[in-house]
């Protein structure tokens, strides 16, 4: 409890007694965004207070054209006046029309439940985006698409890729069609700069410098999209200190990324949207009020960069002898550089990237090193991750060092890339100038081990070889930020949480990928099946809207949502069209609404949702859908792949039903009466057909009587109420018969776990996962892994960095810690704290940064008492369901209270407003009666 109080105290020490204060102001869910596209952006804030049971009853917002005016309380753009409401999220701007490419400043003050007014918040700002016509993009590079002779069309699956097309992709990587290039543009500054704004899209990826200094901290910018539909650009603000009087230079490095893949070395697929290309615009504003534009045009020059090979799948090579010192600074002589060509623009709509960038988040030193034979080293970096190494080397000019990376080792101790895609490596050629440091820029891989041959390590023992002075491993993932944490007394669960989150981070890139090495593809099912765990752990407020844009871009004209998005490769058949994957386009907007209280995705993508359900209707016969992958990778003695334990049609039809049900629910929320009537009736018809086709009334079981077959109709409320208990008992019987082990797969795990959790079977969940056998997370821990793998037995699967089986995160937060949202008051405006005390666990704790503020739940069993500490954000309320008998003595902050009682849950209940509370409950009566878990009356 003390650390909660310290954090809150630091937040509010400057607030006078009884006051409330707005903090963390956001515009369109982002703090100080630089490219707001909405004409009426939504403003939000969090609240802090030293008082308990604090709430907002009114607000006043000022929006100004300058910070000076805002500081003088002059809301010349919008003065909302006092608005009497407790709403502090998604307040729609309602002032003067906003201009494009303009910066606005705003602040807010609020009144609390006692009528006391707060101080003004700190100032926030937002910048409006330009129209595409305002950008008037000109794309430049080294070669036109026509002259590059890159193949037209999209992607080809390697298994069916014909030789002619493959050969057409194998342009030499050194050619201008594939080559990393440097572009530069000198410009002059003769006045005092007030500010400058840069709009840039370098495809596939770019690095921008001004006067040799990198702008921003992105890796692999801009984020991946279907470049025929959407092209992201990034926005940066610069200040006077970024420029110098007189000559200045813009320097840009371009790489291939997913925009232009290569066929040399390893690749999963071949696709090209065109050769590397750049759009750039910088608007400079001077103190005297004048403006100047520097943009991409025919006056720029280019040269080949020292990066001689760069492939998102194959690796990267760098020849330091090709460096041109200070090429991106003034006084560099570029007479040997060539003029750029004006290129064909990408087909996609130019949109500002509103999702957070991928950045280097952590760095790891060498954990252990083995010299397998003279000058042949294998380094264990201690953590499997997505990323790339940084090397420091010294040696003679022209010597080279090849860096191999991999997730695992062969028996003899060398690196093993067989499962993860080979060959993948980095080559560095030395210039022979002291200690040289190099970090790749345009390729990443999933790895833990590094192998380097023909080197000295640390000491210059053999002059024939270069010396590796230092080696580091860079962990890259999206910078969206962590939203929660979890820990408990069970070490298997703690290590499981760590494994899963390392895998999530490794695959939290431009999109949520399946693995960071072999495929790097956005398979959709992982997002919705792991959705609650993802949202508890990470802030996805600005990331998921970008995901939905990608889904919208990928939807076919007939309504099909393909299984991977962006759809760089068309696998065909069930791998392109599986309902459990496609229905993500329907489920995700609902999850977003539940966790963030924001209906914008439902509103914007409702047509996408309808169109997909309509598509499934065309694929159904008597409302039964029979195609897809089913419960992918379900567990058993069979080889993993297509569902074997459960009917594919049962899985497909249940998700068809779920899609129709959620579309009807969305129509009702949005006030679309005709659509509600249509999809509500359709859901009812599918439900009837499902029960007729798959339910055996005699045995009270579904499908093949498998765990998935029985769990999914319970979870989705398809089973008729009179049969639910019987189906549940049959499910439990099968689990017991299997030795408290699961038989579900990628799809079925969530439905199994949550069916148990939501129906009072958390002890079964505990037994199912508290062991070191396969199937189970403990087996992977025992195996010594640091990330979750594709299969329960790592020796059988390909990827050792997959989060698709990580659905237990939802149970950690919602059941063990007990933090559960209230669907009737989305965004955790009201929520439940209802921890489950299972097995021999003695404590569990979790916290979650909701859109209203920090929610925390921490319980322990100590000296005959159950002690629960909770934190409830300002302007919210919570219902606590305590896991003790109703005659347990209950105290809040050492004061005895009388709790209510929930007959359905059979638990004492407390209703609390905001604040930090310690609730203490007796576990035993004087006669030793157990008051935990059961009613002693």
N, C-alpha and C positions, 0 to 999 in steps of 0.2 A: 504493500500500500504506500510505503514511504516514497518510492521512486515516482509513483503517479503524482503524489502531492508536490514533489519537487518540480516536476515538469510543468504542472499547472501553475505553480507559484511563479516560476520564471516568466510564464506567458502573461500573467496578469498583475505583476507587482506594481505596474504604473496605473492600474485602474483604482479609482477611489472606491471605498466600500459601497456595496450595493449596486455598482455599475456593471454594465455589459459592454463589450467592445467587439466590433466587426474586424475580422482578420482574414488573411488569405483570399483576397479579392480575385475573381476570375471573370473573364469574358469568353463566352463560348467554351467553358470548361478549362481554359488555359490561363495561366498567369501572364499578363502583359503580352498577348499574342501580336504578331507582326503582320498577319494577313487575314483579317476577318472578312469573310465574303458576304455575310448577311447584312441586309439593309437595316434590320432591327435586331442587333445582337442581344444575347441574353446575359445578364449580369448576375453574379452570385457572390456570396461571402460566407465564411464560417463565423461562429460567435464564441467568445470565451467570457467567463464570469467567475468571480470568487464565490458567488452565491450558489447554493443548491436550488434545484427546482426553478432555474432561470429560463426565461423565454423572451422572445421578441414579440411586441404587439404592434409596432409601426416602424417604418424606415423613411429616410429622406436621401435621395441620390442627387448629386451634382455632377454634370458632365460639362467639361470646359474645353475650349479650343487651345488653351495653353496652360502650362503648369502654374504660371504666375497668376492667372485668373482664378484657377482652382484654389490656390493658396489664399486668395482674397475672398473666397466663398462666392465667386461669381460663376454660376452655372450658365454661361451664355449659350450653351448648346442644349442643355436640358436641366431644368430644376423640377424634380418630380413632385415637390411639395410633400407634406407628410401623408404617407399612405398607410392606413390602418390595416395591417395584416401580419400574420406570423411568418409569412413566406420570405425566405432568404435565398432561395435558389431559382435560377432561370427567370429573373425579372426581365421582361421584354422592354428594351429601350424604346422610349416613346417621345423623343425630342425632335429637334430640327432634322431635316434630311441630312444624312451623312455623305460626305464627299469621298470619292475614291482616293487612294494613296494619301490618306490624311491621318495624322496622329491625334488622338483625343485622350483627355485625362479625366479620371473620375474618382470619387470618394463617396462614402456613405456613413450616415450615423443612424442609430436605432434607439427605440424606446423599449425599456424592459417591462415586465409584468406589473411593476410598481409605478410605472409612469415616469421613471427617471431616464433621462436622455444620456446617451453615451458621448464620448469624445468622437471626433471625426476619425475615421480609419486612416491608415497611411494611403498616400496617393497610388492609384493604379493607372495603367494606360492600355490602350489598344490602338492598333494601326489598321486601317481598312485596306483591303487588297485592291489592286488595279483591275480593270477589265482586260480581257485578253487583247482587245483592240488598242487599249492604252499601252500595253507592253509592246505591241507590234513586233513580235519576235522575229529575229533574223538568226538562222542557224548556220554555224560556220565549222569548218574542220579542215582536214588535209586532203580529202577526196570525196567526190560526190557518190551517192549511192549507185548511180548508173555506172560510173567508172570503176567502182569497187567490185562489181560482178558478184556481189553477195547474193545468195539464192533468195528468191521471192517466197512468200508464204510463211507459215508459222513453223510448228515443230513436228518432228518425226520421232517416233519411238525407236530406240536403238535396235530393238528386236526385229523390227520390220523395215528398217532403214535400208533402202536399196543403194547399191554401190555407187551409181552415178551421182545421186544426190549427196551421198557422203563425201565423195571426192570434191564436189563443188564447195563443200564447207572447208576443205583443207587448203585454204589459202595459207601461204607461209605466214606465220604469226608476225614476222617482221614487216609484212606488207602494210601499206597505209590503211588497208581495209580493217586490219586487226590491231594495229600498233598503238601503243600508248604514245601520245604526243603532248608536247608542251606548247601552250599558246601564250603570247604576251602582247600587251598593249600599253605603251607609254602615254601619259597624259600630264598636263601641267595644272598646278594649283597656284594661283596668284593672289587669291583673296583669303579671308579668314573663313574657314569652314564651320558652319553651325552643326550640320549633321549630313549623313549620306545614307541612302538605302540601296542595298544590292538585291536584285532579283536574278537568280541563276539556276540553270538546269544544265548539267553536264552529263551526257549519257554515253555509256552506262553509269559510271561514277566519276566524280571529280574531286580535286583538292584545289581550293582557291587561296591565293596569297595576295596581299597588298604590300608592296615594298618588302617582299620576302617573308612577311609574317603571315602564318596561316590564319584564315578567318573561320571562326566556329570550331567545334570539336568533333564534328561528324566523321564517322567512318562509313563508307559505302552510301554516300548521299548522291542523288536523292533516293528515297525508298522505292522498292520495286513496285511496278504496276504492269498492267497490260498496256504496253506503249501504243497500241493501236486505238486505245480507248481513253486512257488518262496518262498524262505526263506530269509528274510532280516538279515544281520548282521550289527553291528555298529562298528565304528572305533573311537578310542580315542588316542590322543597324550598325553604322560606323560613326565615330565621332572625330573631332578635329585631331586628336592624338594619333589617329591611324594614317594621317597624311603628313607630308612635309612640303614646305614651300618650294615651288619650282617643280622639278621633275619627279614624277611618281610612276609606278609600274604595277599593272595588274598581271599576275601570273597564274595560269590554270593548267593543271595536269589532268589528262583524261585517261580513263581505263574502260574496259569492255563491260564488266558486270554481267547481268542477265540480259542486257540489251543486245549483246553480240558475243555469243559463246564460241569457243574454239574446239576443234576436233582433235588436236594433238593432245597427247597424254590422256588422262582420264576425263571423260565427260559423261553425264547422264543423258544428255540430249543435245541436239544441235538446233540453234535458233538464231536468227539475226533480224533485227528491225532496221539495221543500217550500220554504217561505220561510226566510230566515236564522233560525237557532235556536241556543240556548245551553243546555248543561248545565254546572253548576259545583258543586263541593263543596270546601270548605277545612276541614280539621281542625286546630285550633290546640291545641297542648299547652303548658301553663304549668309553671313551675318547681315549683309546689306539687302537681303531679300531676294537676290537674284538666284537663278538655278542653272545647272549645267547637266547634260546627259552624256554619259559614256556608255556605248553599247557595242554589241557584237556586230561587226560589219566587215567589209573587204579590206579595211586598213590594218587588221591584225596580222600577226605573223606566227608561224609555227615551226617547230623542229621536232625530230624524233627524240623521245625521252630516254634516259638510261634504262628504263624498264623495257627490256627486250621481249618479254613474254608476260602476258597477264590473262589468266583464265579463272573465272569464279569456281570452276571445278578442277582445274589441273595444276594450279600453283602460280608462281611468279618468279621471274628471273631479273636480275639487276646487274648491269655492268658499270661499275663505278668509273671506268676509264672514259665513258661517254658523258660524264657529268660536264655541264657547262657552268662553271662557278658564277654565282650571282646573276643567273639568267633572268631572275624575277626581281631584279633591283635596277636602279638607275645606273647609268654609265656603262651598262653592258652593251657591247657592239653586236647587233643582230644582223649584220650585213649578209651573213651566210644563211640566214633563216629565209623561209619561203612565205609568200603571201598565202593566206588562207583562201579556201574556195567557199562560196555560198552553197549551202547544202539544202536538199529537200527536207522540209520540216517533218517531224514525226506526225503520224496520223492522229494521235490522241489529243484530247482537249487539255490545254495547259491549266493546271490547278495548283494552288499553293499547298505545299505539304504542311498539314496541320498536325500530323502524328509526330511524336518525338523522334529524334535521330538515334541511330545506333552509334555507340561510343565505346571506347576502351574503359571498362568498369573496374577491372582488377588486374594485377600483375603478379605472377608467381615466379619465385626463384627456383633453381634446381634443388630437388629434394634429395635424390641420390644419383650417382653416376657409376656406370660399369664400363671398364675397358675390355671389350670382348676379345680383342687381339690388338697387337700394337697399332696405335693411332686409329682405332675403331671404337667409337664411344656410343653408348645409349644412355640417355638422360631421362629420368623419371621426374616430371614436373609436379607431381603430387596431386593433380586435379585434371580430370577429363573436362574439356571445355570446347567452346567454339572460339576460334581466334587464329593467331599467327605468332611466330616468335620474333624477338628482337635479339640480334647478335652483335657482339663486339669482337672484331677480329683484327689481327695484324699479320703482315707477311709481305711477300714480294709482289710487285706489279704483275698482273696477269694470272696470278694464282686464283683458284676458285674453291668455293666451299659449297657443298650440296647438303641441304637440310631436309631430311625426311621426317614426317610426322605421322603418328598413328594412335589409335585408341588402345591397342593391345600389342602383345609380344608373341612371337613364335616360341616354340619350345627351347630353341637355342639362344633365345634372348634378343633376337633382332626384331625390328618393328614389323607388324603384320597389317597390311592394307587390304588383304584379300576380301574382307567383309565390307569394307567401307569405301572402296573405289580406288583403283590404282592404274597407273602411277601418279602420285601427287608429291611434289617436292618444290623447294625454293633453291635457286642457284644464285650465288653472289660471286662476282668477279672483282678482285681487289685492285685498287689503284696504287697500293704500296706506299701509302702516306700516313705512317704512324698507326694509331688505333682507329679503325673505321667502324662506325655503327650503322646498322641497317634494319629497317622495319618494313615489311611488305605493306602495300597500300590497297591492292585491288583483288585480293583473294584470301579466303579463310577456310578453315577445315576443322573437323572435330578430332581432337587428339589429347593425349596425356604424355606420350613418349616422343622423344626426339632422337633421331639417329644421325650421326655425322661421321663420315669416314675420312681417312687421309688428313688428319689434323693433329696438332698438339693441343693439349688442354691446359690452360693456365701457364705452363712453362714451355719455353722454346727448346724442346729436346731434339727435334729433327728439323733441320733447316730446309728440307725439301718440301715441308708442308707448312701451311699457314697455322697460326695459333688462335684458338678460340679463347678469348679473354673473358667473355661473360655471355650468358644465355638467360633470357627471360621469356615467359609465356604470357601473352596478352589475352585476357578474357573479354570478348566483346559481346554486348547484348543491348537491347533497346533501353534508352534512358528514361522510360516512362516513370520509373520510380517504384519502390516497394511500398505496399499498402498495409501489410500485416506481418505478424510473427506468431510462431507457435512453439511451445515446448511442453514436455510432460515428464512424468516419472518413468515412463517406459522407453528404454533406449532403442528398441527396434523402431518405435514410432518416431522418435527424434531423428534417427539416422534415415528413416524413410522420407521424412519431411525434407531433409537435406538433399538426399538423392534426387527426389522429384524436382525440387526447386533448382538444383544445378542443371537438370535437363531442360526445365522450362526456360531458364535464362539462356542456355546454349541455343535454344530454338526460337528465342524471342528476338527476331531480326527485323527485316523490313516487313515480313509477315511471320505468323507462327508456322515454323517449318516442322517437318517430321523428324529430320535429322540434319546435323550441320556438316555432313561430309558427303554421303552417297547420293542424296537426292536434293536436299535443300528446297523442298516443295511444300506449298501451303495446303496440305490435306485438311479438309474442313472439319471432319468429325471430331478431331481432337479439341477444337475450340469449344464446341457446345457440350461435349461430354465431360470436359474438364473445366467448363465455364465457371462454376462457383469457386473452385479452387484457384483458378487464374485471377478472379476478381478479388478474392480475399487477400491474395499475395501481392498483386500488382495494380497500379493505377492505370486503368485502361480507358479512361474517359475520352481521351483524344485519339487513342489508338483504334478502338473498335469502329468508330465512324469511318475511318480509312479502310478497315476490313470490309465493311458493308459496301463502300464504294467499289472495292475490288470485286465483290460478289455481284453487284449490279452490273459492272462492266463485263463480267464473264457469262452472265445469263444468256442463254441462246434465245433466238427468236421464238422457238416453240415453248419456252418457259423452263427448260432444263437448266439447273444450276450444276455445273460440273463438280467433280469430287475434289479437284485441286484448283486453287485460285491464288494468283493469276494462272491461267491455263497455258503455261509455256509449252507443255507437251500433251498431246492427245493420246492417251493409252488406248482408248476405245472400250466398248463393252461395259461390263459392270464396274471397271476401274474409272470410267468417265461418268457413269450414271448409277449411283447407289443412293437410295433414298435417305439412309442414315447420315450420309455426307451432305447431300443437297439440302436437306431440311434445316441445316444450320442457318440458311438465309431467312428462315421463319423464326427459329428459336432465339437467335442472337439478339434481335431487337427487343425481345421480351426480357431476356436476362439483363440487358442494359437498362431497361426501364425499372426492373425490380431492384437492382443494386444502386442505380444512380438517380432514380426518381425522374428520369428524363424520357419523355415520349417522342423525342424528335426522330429517332430511328424508325419507330413504328409509323410515324406520320410520313416520313420521306420515302420509306421503302415498302409501304403497304402494297403498292402495285406489284412489287417483286415477289412478295409473299403470296399474293393471290395467284400470280402467274405460275409460280412453282406448284402450288397445290392443284391448279387446273391442269398442269402438265401431268402430274401423277394420276389425275383422274383419267386422262387419255390412255395411260399405260395400264389401267386396272381392268379386270374382268369381274363383273358383279362386285365391285369395290374391293377386290383382292389384287394387290400388287405383288408380283412374283419375281422381280429381278433385283440384282444388287449383290453386295458382298456379305450381307447378313452380319452375324456377330463375329466379325473379323478376328482372327487369332484366338478363337475360343480354345480352352485348355483341355487337353486329353492326351492319349497315346498317339493320336494322329499327328501328321505334320501340320504346322500352323499355316493358316491362310483363310480361304473361304470358310464360312460357318459350317461346322460338321455336327455339333451337338444339337442344334436347333434349326427349324425350318427357315430358309431364307425368306419365304413368303410371309411367315409370321413376323419377322423383323421388319420387312419392307412395309407391310400393311399397317403395323402398329405405328410406324413413323409417318405414314400417309395420314392416319387418323390424327396423330399428334399435331401435324402441320395444319390440318383442317380445323382442329379444335382451337389452336392458338390464333389462327387467322380470324376465326369467328370472334374470339375474345378481343382481338385488336380492333375489329370492326365495331364492337360494342363500345369500347373505350373511346374510339374516334367519332362515335355518333353516326356511323354508316349503317343505317338500318337495313337496307336491302342486302348489303354484303353480309351482315350478321345473320339474317334469315337464311341466306343461301348456304353459308359455310357451317352454320350451326346444324342445319338439316343434313348437310353432307356428312359432318362428323358423326351424327347420330346413325346415319345409314351405314357408315363404315364400321362403327362399333357393333352394330347388329350383325353385319356380314362377318366380322372378325370372330365374334363369339360362335356364330354358326359354323364357321370353317374350322376353327382351331380348338374350341372348348369341348372336352369330353365330360358330359354331365354325370356319367356314371362314376368316373374316377376322380372328378373334380380337378382335372389337370388340363393344361394347354399343350398343344403341339406334341413334342416328343417327351414331355414331362421333365424337360431339362430345367436347370436353374434359370436360364434366360427366358425360356418359354413361359414360366410361371411368374417370374419377377416383373417383366415388362408390363403385362396387363394390370398388375396390382399398382405399380408406380403410376401408370397413365390413367388409372381409374376406368379401365375398360371392363374389368370383371364385374359382374352383377353383384350388388351388395350382399345378397343372401349366400353367395358362394365364396366370398372373399376369405373368410376364416379358414375354410377347407383348403382353398388353394394355397394359402399361407402355410398351413400345416404341412402340406405336401412339399412345399419348397424347403421348409426346415428339415423335413425328414430326409430329403435328398442331400442336403448339406451334411447332416449327421452321418448318413451312410457313406459319404465321401471322406469321412474323418475330419469334419469341419474344414473342408477345402472347397475352393470355388472351381467351377467349370466354365465360367463365362469368359468373354474376351474383351477386346477393345470397346465394343459397343455395350455389351451386357454388364460390364463391371459396375458402371454408375447405377444402373437400374437395380442390380442386386444389392449393392451397398446401401442405397437410399431406401429401398423397400424394407430392408432390415432395420435401418435407423429410424424410419418413420413409423414403424409398427412395433416398437418396444423390444426389438431384438438386438440391442447394442452389445449384450454379452456374447451373442453369436458372432457379431462383427469382431469383437475382441479376440475370441478363440480362433477365428478364421485367419487373423493376421499376426497373432502373437507367437510366432514360431520361425524357425530358420530353414524350413523346407520349401521346395517348389511344389505348387505355385504359391508364391508369397514374396513380399519385399525382403523378408529376412534372409532368404537364400542369396539375394544379390549382395546384401550387406556382408554375409559370410564369405562370399566370393571375392570380397575386397574391392568392390567397385565404388566410384565416387559419383556416378550418374545412373539414372534409371535406364534399363535396356529395353529393347524391342520385344523380347520374350522373357517369360519368367525364368527360364534357364538360359543364361547368357551364352552358353556354349552352342546353342541351337540357332540363335537369331543373328541377323546381320549387324544392325546398329547397336552400339552400346551407349547411345545418347538419344533416347526417345522418351517423351513424356506421356505417350498415349495411354499407358496403364496407370497414370497417376491420380485416378479419381478418388482415392482415399483422402486427399486434401480436404474435400468438402466435409467429410466425417470428422476430421481433426478440428476444424473450426466450428462447425454447426452442432456437433454432438458432444465431443469430449470437452471443448471449451464452452459450447452451448450458445454461440452467437448466431441468431437466426432472424432473418428479415421477416417483416409482416407484409404479405402481398397486398393487403388493403391500404397500407401506407408506405408506398415504395420509397427506396432511397434511405431506408432506416430512419424515417421520420418517427416511426414507432417500431420497436423490435423486441425480440424475446431473448432473455438469458436463461437457458434451460440445460445446464451441464448434465452429462451422464457420467456417473461414477461406476466404472466397470473393472472387472478382474481384481487384481491386486494393486491397481494404480493409487497413488497417494496424492498426486497433484497434477493439474493441467492448467495452462494459461495461454491466452492468445489476445492479441489486440488487432484492431482493424481501423484504418483511417477512412471513415465513411465520408460522404459529401458534407455531412453536418459536423464532423469532428471525430475525435478518437473514441472508439468503443473498446473497452477492455473487460475481460473476464478472467479471473484467476482464482482457482479453488485449491484447497488442500484439506486432507484429513490429518488432524493433529490433536493428540491428548483427548480423545473421545469426542471431538467436535469436528463438524464440517464448517470450514471458514471460506466464505466467498467474498472476494473484493471485485467490485464492478466500477466502471467509469462510463457515464452516460453523457453524451454531448449536450451542450446548451441548445435549447429549442427542440429537444426530442424527449420522448418518454420511453420507458421500457417496462415490460412485464417479466418478472423473475419467477420461474417455476423451479422450486427447490427440490432436490432429490432426496427428501426425507419424509417421514410420516407426518401426518397433520397434527399429531400431539407432541411433536418435537418443540422444545423451547427455542424461540427465535429472537435474536437481538440484532439491532442495527446500530452500529457504533456504540455498543455496550448498553443500549437502551432496549428493553424488552418490548416487542411489538406483537400484535395479533395479526396473523396473516389470513388472507382469504384462502379458499380451497377450490381447486379445479377438479371437479368430479371426473371429467373425461381423462385427464392426465393423472388423476390420483396424486396430486402434489399440492403442497402449500404454495400460495401465490402472493407476490408483492407487486404493487404498482408504484413506480418511482419516476420522478422527474430527473433533470440533469444533476450531475454531481458525482462525487466519489464516495462510495459506501462500502463498509465492511459488515457483512451479514454473518452471524455466528449461530450455528444450529447444533443442538445436542444430537449425538449419534446413537447413544444408548440411554435407556431408562435406568433407574436405580436398580431394577431387578435384572439388568443385563439385556433387556429386549432390544433387538436391533431396530433402530429407527431410520436407518438408511435403506433406500430402495423400496421398502414395503410399509404398509399401514399397520401400526401396532394396535389399533383400536379393536 
